[in-house]
Amino acid sequence: MYFGIVPPLSDIQSWLMPPILSGYMATGEQSQGQYYELSLLRLALLFITLSLKWMDKRNLGIGKSRMFSQTDCLPGH
């Protein structure tokens, strides 16, 4: 479906192409493609950050695992 947010894709890029550059190249060198990709990356980073913060708050009541204890790294303990 075409919603008119960005121009239709004129070229298919390899997955090896860097994210912002691929949006620019795929839309026929139009800047809307790279701005759209940048906004999607920001949205994904926001979602990941909020998810990690939520997981961190959820685990505050649980003690640290013995594996991550500071004294286990010292010799003789």
C-alpha positions as CSV (number, residue, x, y, z in Angstrom):
1,M,0.0,0.0,0.0
2,Y,1.1,3.5,-0.7
3,F,0.2,6.2,1.9
4,G,2.3,9.1,0.5
5,I,4.6,9.4,3.5
6,V,7.7,8.7,1.4
7,P,8.1,8.3,-2.3
8,P,7.6,4.7,-3.6
9,L,10.8,2.6,-3.5
10,S,12.6,2.8,-6.8
11,D,15.4,0.4,-5.9
12,I,15.9,-2.5,-3.5
13,Q,19.0,-2.2,-1.3
14,S,21.2,-4.9,0.2
15,W,20.9,-5.5,3.9
16,L,24.6,-4.6,4.1
17,M,23.8,-0.9,3.3
18,P,23.9,1.4,6.4
19,P,20.4,2.2,7.6
20,I,20.1,5.9,6.8
21,L,21.8,5.7,3.5
22,S,19.6,2.8,2.4
23,G,16.5,4.9,2.9
24,Y,17.9,7.6,0.8
25,M,19.1,5.3,-2.0
26,A,15.9,3.2,-2.1
27,T,13.6,6.2,-2.5
28,G,15.5,7.4,-5.6
29,E,17.8,9.8,-3.6
30,Q,15.0,11.7,-2.0
31,S,15.5,12.9,1.6
32,Q,12.1,11.7,2.8
33,G,13.4,8.1,2.8
34,Q,16.3,8.9,5.2
35,Y,14.1,11.0,7.5
36,Y,11.5,8.2,7.7
37,E,14.2,5.7,8.5
38,L,15.7,7.9,11.1
39,S,12.3,8.4,12.8
40,L,11.8,4.6,12.8
41,L,15.2,4.1,14.4
42,R,14.4,6.7,17.0
43,L,11.1,5.0,17.8
44,A,12.8,1.6,18.1
45,L,15.5,3.0,20.4
46,L,12.8,4.7,22.5
47,F,10.9,1.4,22.8
48,I,14.1,-0.5,23.7
49,T,15.1,2.1,26.3
50,L,11.7,2.1,27.9
51,S,11.6,-1.6,28.0
52,L,15.0,-1.9,29.7
53,K,14.0,0.8,32.2
54,W,10.8,-1.1,33.0
55,M,12.8,-4.4,33.4
56,D,15.3,-2.7,35.7
57,K,12.5,-1.3,37.9
58,R,10.9,-4.7,38.0
59,N,14.1,-6.4,39.2
60,L,14.9,-3.9,42.0
61,G,13.5,-6.1,44.7
62,I,15.5,-9.1,43.7
63,G,19.1,-9.5,45.0
64,K,22.0,-9.7,42.6
65,S,23.1,-13.1,41.5
66,R,26.2,-14.5,43.1
67,M,27.7,-14.5,39.6
68,F,27.8,-10.7,39.5
69,S,29.0,-10.2,43.0
70,Q,32.1,-8.0,43.4
71,T,33.8,-10.1,46.0
72,D,33.8,-13.2,43.7
73,C,36.3,-11.5,41.4
74,L,38.9,-11.1,44.2
75,P,41.5,-13.8,44.7
76,G,41.0,-15.9,47.8
77,H,37.2,-15.6,48.0
